Amino acid sequence: MFRSRTRARSRVLALGAALLFIVTGITYTAAADPAGGVAAAAWNSDWAASSAAAAPARVTSSGAENADTAAARAFDSNGATRWSSNFADNAWIAIDLGQTLRITEVRLAWEAAYGRRYALEVSSDGQNWRSFFTENAGTGGTLTARTYPQEVTGRYVRMRGIERATPWGYSLFSFEVYGGVTAPASTTTTNLALNHPAYGDVHQDAAHSPAYVTDGGIPANLRDDISRWASDWNANRWVGVDLGATSRITSVDLYWQAAYAVDYRIQVSDDNRNWRTVWQPSASQVAARRANIQGPGEAAGIRDTITLSTPANARYIRMLGVERRSFYNPAPYTAQFGYSLYEFQVWGTGGNGNVQYAPLPAESNGTYRTTFSEDFNGTSLDRGKWRVVTTGSTMGSVNGESQAYVDSPQNIQVADGTLRLRANHCVRCTTAPNGQVYDFSSGRIDTNTKYDFTYGRVSARIKMPVGDGFWPAFWMLGSNVDDPNVSWPASGETDIMENIGYANWTSAAVHGPGYSADGNIGASQTFPAGQSVDQWHTYSVEWTPTAQRFYVDDRLVYELLRQKVEATRGQWVFDHNQYVILNLALGGAYPAGYNQVTSPYWGLPQSSVDRVRAGGVQLEVDWVRVEQKS
């Protein structure tokens, strides 16, 4: 179920008039200083291409189709040449980078003979390999696999085939590896943050993760959409760097894209949890930045150079946003987006080049046991397990749906061992607590505040109505969705089953930062011949620290890997409590996107209105289970 139709995004903003403000402790300039910045062409050096060009012997493979498709052809900076492997599923190609690097991303450009399943791996010695990206449903074309928030450091990188998509071998036009050398400990003043691990709370998508604020990428015009961190559209967002060891920090350079912070704090920490502020702008500095309102087409980024009045001793440092810049959208109206930062330079002495990202959670162990069970064997809803959701009180209207959710026995019934969420129609007969009037009423229940949990196998046996625009769903939301500092989609949403009235298919999907609303990640499944949604079926998801796997009647229909989501789309926000939801919606964005109906209701044709009016349109649920490993 979509909670919103708006996706957070930053904009590429054109260079405007130069600005210069010099105030005590901080200098703001509208262009990068060539002496202190890095030219745009130098960002994220293509180490693999340069290594291969200098020494083709650094490229090895399991074999090649012929001499004209040798392994080095994937690293020759020529998009017309290619490596083509021997005709085997387990074929591979590897590059020796010549030195140990922190790797930020790998780009593959496939020829028609691509990999359906393959892994990208890193090694320190060329013998022992560790996977940092696994493709389980490749479609060819161009793939960019970003490494954040994994620790991917090594000298060797390879693509190891698992399954070919064609009878031929694997064929790559190009294989590009991006990264850099981590700044080592230093007794002289240097940028201690270069290629060090960086962290944040919520970022826009995989292409704008915190990793890019320490990679040395600074465009000369401070406006190009390259190598930058971008937050979601929330004022209370931060990005920080792990220097590896306690350091003596004397100054900071922040290279902002046009969406810079009007007000923010520079904070340091010894443990990455408890922070102390070592710098903040004055009221006059904030006022000057606040007054600089331009249209997106003319706005530019700035460089903030902050000299600390007293050097700070700490291992961790961060920028905590307080107020975002405003833009004319159009004038005299204004809008705010996220924060956008090209580079976070930390000047001082100390540090440690051996610093690494923290390990990601491992797969769950143990045996499943039932921790939540509902068989609906009573005569009324068990409100010790379920919360009844009401429109205008518990929630507002969403997705352009036509119904109000109400707490009424006409809409929520428990009888004969089943839950029935029923739809009713009566023109202007339902008034929500907020005064809004509806022509339809329906039911929605959830376990929020009753049973919230992290990880498990979540299942329900369900029977649904067939008819254009009927939108039943069995899904989960992150329990922090109502926290204004989180909200949707940063809370995460798992759609175990959705149906929009078609008899032969259902869908499953997830929503998070960088993959929400129409851009969600998911798949549909079609029932075997003779089966349909108005028969009893079991829908489930197995949610673990590393994946979500969706099933219909114990048949795997879709597998979502954390590694792949974070490498290609955005943050994995499924590592905290969610709660279970059951509801029956009518019309709205998802159905309308398929049936193209606009009248008499969006996504809900007259034939379906007539069926609701006649009675009997209902979502039936036999049971719900949550099993967790222990």
N, C-alpha and C positions, 0 to 999 in steps of 0.2 A: 504494500500500500504506500503510495507516495504520501509524504506529509506536506510537501511543498513543491511548487513547480519552478522555483528559482534556484539556480546554481551559483555558488560563489565563484568569482573569477576576478583576476586583475586585468588591467588593460595596458597595452603598449602605448606610451604617451610620447608625443613628439617634442622635440627640443624647442624651448621658448626663449625669451629674452634672458640674458645673463643677469644673475643676481649676486651681490656680494654683501654679506653682513659680517663684521668683525666685532666680537664682544669678548668679554673676559672669559678665558678658559675654553672657548670654542670658536672655530672659524667655519662659516658656511660658505661654500663656493658652488657655482652651478656647473662646473666641469671638472673632470679628473685632472689632477696635477701630474704631468708626464713624469716628473721626478719621483712621485710617490705612488703612482698608479701603475696599471699594467695595460698595455695596448690590447685592443679588442682581439687582434689576430692571435695573441698569445694564450688566450684562455683555453684551459683544458687541452693541452697539447695531445695530438694524436700519436701517442707513443708507439702503437703497433705499426702504423704506416711508416713512421720515420725509422724504426728499428729494421723493418723489412727492407726498406730502400737502401739502408746503409749496409746491411748484412743479410741477404736473402736466406742464408743457412739457418737463421734464427727461426724460420718458419718450417714446421714439420707437419706431417699428416700420416694417416694410415695408408694412403695411396691416392692415386689420381687416375682419372679416366684415360688421359693421354698426356703427352709432353706439353701440349698447348694449354692444359688446364691444371698445371702444377700448383701446389699450395701457395707459393709466393704471389700468384696472380690475385689472390684475395687481399693483398696488402700493398699493391703497387700504385695506389691512388688513381687508377684508371677504371672508371665505372663500366667500361665495355669488356674488360677481361674478367675471367672468373676462375675459381678453383672448382673442380668437379671431382668428387671422391670416387673410390672404387664402389661397386654396387653391393653394399652391405649396410645393414641397419646400424651396426656398431662402428661405422666409420667416424673419423675425427680429424680436426685440424687444430694446431696449437702455435702460439707465438711466444718467443723468449723476449721479454721487454728489455733485457740487459741490466736491469737493476730492480730493486724492490720498490713498488709504488702502492699508494692507496688508490684504488680504482673506483671511479665514480659512476662510470657507465660503459656499456658495450653496445655497439650498433652493428646489426647484421642486415645486409641487403641480399635477399634471396633471388636466385634465378627460378625458373618454373619448377625445377626439381628441388623442392624444399623439405624441411623436416616437419613432420607432424608432431613428433615428440623428440626433445633433445634437452641437454643440460649445458649450461655455461659453468665452467669450473676454474678455480685458481689454485696455484701451487707455488711453494717456495723453492722446490728442488726439481720440478719437472717429473717427479715420480709419484708423489702422494698428492691427490687432488681432492678438493672440497667444492661441492656445488653451491653456487649462490643464485642461480636462476634455473627453473625447470619449466619448459613449455610442455603442456599436456594436450594442447589442441591447436597446433600451429596452422596458419593459413597462408604462409609465405609473405611476400612483400618485404617491407622494411620494418625491422623491430629494434626499438631502443629499450634496453634493460638497464635500469638504474639500480644502484646497489643499496642506497639508504633504506633502512637503518642498520644494514648488516655490516660486519667487519669484513672487508674484502681487500686484503693486502697480500701482495705476492709478486713474483717475478715472471711467472708463466700463466697464460690464460688459454683455455681451449674450449671449442665447441665439440661436445661428444654426442653423436647421434644415438638415438634410442629406437626411433621408428621413422622410416621414410614415408613421404606422402605419395610417391610415384615408384614405379619399378626401377628407376634410374638411381644414381647416387645422390648425395647432397651437393648442391651447387650454390656457391656464394660469389656474388660480384665483389663484395667488400666485407671486411671484418675489421672494425675499428674499436680500439680500446682507449679510454680516456682516464686520466688520473695524474697524480703528481707525487713528489717526494715530501714526506711529512717533515715539518720543521723540527730539527733536533734541539736538545738542550743547548742553551747559549749563555756565555758569560758577557757578551756584548749585546747592546740593544738591537733587537731584531723583531720581525713579525712572528711571534710565537704561535699564531693561530694557523699558519699556512698549512693546508691539507690535514688539519686536525679534525677529530670528530666534532660535529656540531649537532645540536638538538633544538627542538622547539615543541610547542604544544599542538597547534593545528595549522597545517599548511595547505595551500590551495590544491595541489595535485603532485604527482610523482615528478613532474618536470620542474617543480619549484620547491624542492625540499630544502631543509636546513643545510644539507651537505654542500650546497653551492655557495654559501657565504664564506667558505675558507679555501676555495679552489683557485684563487688568483684571477678570476674572471671579472674584468672591469671594462665595459665598453667606453670608448673615449667620449661619446656623446651622452652617456648616462641615460639612455632611453631605449636602447635595443633590448629585445626580449631574449637575452642569453644569460645563462649562468647566474640565476638569482633565486633567492628565497622569496616566496609570497605567502602571506598568511590568508586565512579566510577573512570574511568581513566582520570582524569583531575587534573592538578597541583593546581588549585585554589579552594581547598575544605577545609572545616572547620568542627570541632565538638566542642561543648561547653556544659557547665553545669550551671544550675540555682541553686545557693546555698540557695535561699529562702529569704535572707536578706543581707544587706551590711555586709561584712566580712573582717577581716584583714588576708590577704593571705600572707604567708611567703615562701612557697615552693610548688613545683608541682612534682609529679612522673608520668611519661608517660611510660607505658609498651607496647612496640611496637611488633607486629609481624614482620617478615622479611621485609615486604613492608613498611619501615619506611620513615619519611620525612628526606631528606638531609638538607633542609633549611625550617624553619618555624618560626612563631611568636606566643608568648603567649600574648594574649590581654585580657583586662578586660573592663567591661561596667557597667553602672548604669541602663540602660534601654533596653539592648539586641539589640540595634540598632547602637549606637555610641560607637566606640571602640578605645581604646588607647593601644599602645604596651608597655609592661612592661619588656619584655625580647626577645632577638633574639640571635642566635649563631653568633660568630665572623667569619670572613672570613677563618681563619685557621681551625676552627671547621667544617665549611661547606666543606672545601677542604678535610679534613680527611674522612668525611662520604661519600663524592662524590667518593673518590678513592677506597672505599670498595665495589668493584664489584665482585659478585660471581654468580655461576650458581644457579638456583632455588633449585636444589637438595641439595645444601650444605649451603645455606644461613640461618641465624637465626635472631631472634628478639633481641632487646636491651631494656634496661631500662634507661631512661633519668631522672636524679634527678636534678631539677633546683631550686636553692636557690636564691630568689630575693634579690638584693643588698639593696633595700628599700621595705618594705612590701607594698602591694597594698590594697587599700580599695575599694571594689566593690561587687556587687551581682552576676554578671555573669562573666564567664571566658571561653576562648576558645583557641584551637590550630588552627591556620590558616596556612595551607600548602602553601609553595612557590615552592619547588622543590621535586620531588619524587626520590626514590632510583632507580638506574639502575641495571639490571641483565644481565648476559651473556645469549644469547638466539638464537643460541649458540655462544660461543666465536669465533671470536672477536666481533661479533655483539651484540648489547644490546637492551633491551626493558624496558619499564616502565609500571607499573600497577597502581593501586590506592594506597591510604594510608590505613594502617591497624593497629588498636590500640586496645589492649586488655582492658586497664584500664587507666582512667584519675583520678588520686588522687590529691586532692587539700587540702593542709595542712594549718591550721590557726585556728582562733577563730571567733565566731559569727555564722552566718547561721540561718536557720529556718527549722525544720523538717516538717512543715505543707505545704511546697511548693507543687504546683500541676502543671501538664501540662495544657496549655491553652485549653479552649474548642474548639472542632472542629466545623466547620460551620454547621449550622442547615439546614433543608430542606427549599427550596424556598417557599415563600408564594406569593399570588396575583393571578391575572388572566392573561392568555396568550394574548398578542397582537403582531401583525406582525411588526417586525422591519426591515426586509429585504425581498424584493419580486422581483422576476425576472420571467416574463412570456415569454420572447424571442419573443415579438410581432413585433419587428422591422425588418429591413433588414440587420443589421450588429450587431456585438457584442457591447454592451454598455460598453465602456472602463472606464466609470465613476464608474462602479460596479465591473468590472472584469479586472484582470491582465492576459496577455498572457504569459505563461511560455515557455522559449526556452532553449533547450539543448545546453550546451557550453557557455551560457551567464547567464541565471537565475539560472540554475542548471547543474550538471554534469550527466553522465550516472549512473544509479542505478540498482541494482538487476539483472544484466545480461540481461536486456531488449534489444530488437533489434532495436527499433525505436529511432529517434530523434524527439523531440517536436519542431515544427516550427510555426512561425507566418505567416500563408498563408491562403487565402480563399479556397485553395484546401483541407485544413485540419480543418478549423474552419469556419462553416457556420451557419448563422441564416436565416431561411426561413420558411414560412408557420406556424409560431408560435412555432417553435422548434429550439433548438440548436443541431447541428450535428458535432460531432468530428469524422473525417474520417481518415482511415488508407490508405496509398498509398505505393506501392512497385516499386522501380526502382533501379537496382543494381548500387551502388556507385554514386547515383545521388544527395544525400543530404549531403552537407558539413556544419557542425556546425561552429559557430564563433571561436571555439578553434581549428579548422582544422581537427577534426575527421570526417571520412566519414561513412555514413550509407546507408543501402539498403532500409530502411523503414522510413516514416515520419508519424506523427500523431499529435493530438492536446491535449493541457492541459491548463486549465484556473483555476484561483483561485481568492479569494477576498482579499488576503494579501495586506495590506496598504489601501485597499478600504473599507473593512468592517471586522473588527476583533472584537470578542465578547466573553463574558464569560457567560455560561449557556443559555439554551433555548431548544426549540424543533426545530430540523433541518430536513427538508423533501425535497424530490425531486421525481417527477414522471418521470420514466426512462424506455426506451426500449433498449435492448442490442442484439448484434449479437451472434449467436451460432457457435462454432467452436473451436477446441483444440488450446489453447494458446492465444486466444483473452482475454485481461485482462482489462476490464473497471472497474472503481472504482468511488465511491462517498465517500469522506472522509474529515477529518480535521487534521491539524497540529497545534501544539503550535506555537504561533507567535514569540516566542523567539528561534526558532530552529536554526536561523542563528547566534545567539550569541555564540561565541566560548567558553564562560564559561558555556554554557548550552548544546547546540547541541542536536542531537537525540541519544538515546530515552528520555533523561531527559526532553525534550520539551513536550513529550506526543504526541500520535497519536491516532485518533479515526477513525476506518474504518467502516463507516455506512453501506456500501455495497461493496462487491467485487465479481467478477465472473471471472472464468478462462475458459469460453467457454462451460461449461456444461449447458444443457437446463433446468434441473430441480432443481438446487439449487444455493444458494448464501451464502456468509459468512459475518460475522461481527466480529470485534476484536478491541482490544486496545493494544498499545505498550507503555512501560515505563521502568524505571529502574528495572531490575529483571524479566521483562516479555516482551522481545522484539524479533524481527525476528521470528525464528521458535518457540520460547518459548512464543509467545504472548498469551493473554487470549481472547478466543472468542468461537464462535459456528457457525455451519452451519444450514441453514433451507432448507427444501424441500417443493416445491410448492404442493398444492393440485392437484389431478389428473386433467389433461386437461389444466393446466397452465404451462407456461415456461417463461424464461427470455426474449424471443423475443416478448413478449406481454407487454403492459403498466402495470407497477406496481409502487406503492408508497413505497419508502424506507425512514425510518426516525429513529432518535435517540432523546430521551428525556434526556438531560444532566443537572443534578442538582448537588448541592454540595455533595450529599451523594450517587449518583448512576448514571449509564447510562443504559437506557432501549432501546432496539432496536426493531423496528417494521417493518413488511412487510404488506402493505395494512391494517394498523391498527391492525394487529395481533402481539401480543408480542411474539418475537422469542428468546430473550435472555435478562437477567437482570444481571447487574454487580454492586455489592455493594462495596462502598468504604471501609467499615469496613472489608469485606472479603479480598479484594485485599491487603490492608496494613497488615493484619494479616498473610497472607499466601504467598504473592508473592513479593511485593515491594511498593515503594512510590506511592501514589495517586498524579499524577502530572497534574490533570485536574481541577485546581482551578485558572487558568489564561486564557488570551485570546487564542482562536484558530481561524483559518480561513478555509473557505470551498474550496474544490478542486474537480474538475471533470476532468477525463482524460481517454484515451484509450491507454493502453500499449500493446505490442506484445511480447509474449514469456517472458522468465526470470525465476527467482527462484520459484515463487509460482506455475505457470503452470507446470514447469518441475518436480516439486515435485510430481505431480499427474500423468501426462501423460508420464513421463520418456523419453521424446523425446530429443535427442541431435543433430539431423541433420534434415534438413539443418541449422536450428537455434535452440538454446537452448529453449526447451519448445514449439517450433512452427514447426509442421510437414509440409511436402510439400503440403498436401491438403489445409491447412490454408493459406500458401503462395499463392497458386493458387487462392484462393478466394479473397485475398487482391488485387492481380494483376488484377483480373477481375472487381474490383470495388464494392462498395456498403457495405463494412464492416465499420460500424459506430455505435457510441453511440449516441442515441437520448434522449434529455431532454426536457420535456414539460414545467416544471416550477421548481423553487427552492424557498423555504420559510424558514425564520428563525423567530420563535415566542419566545418572552421572557415575563417573568412575571413582572408585575408592580402593 
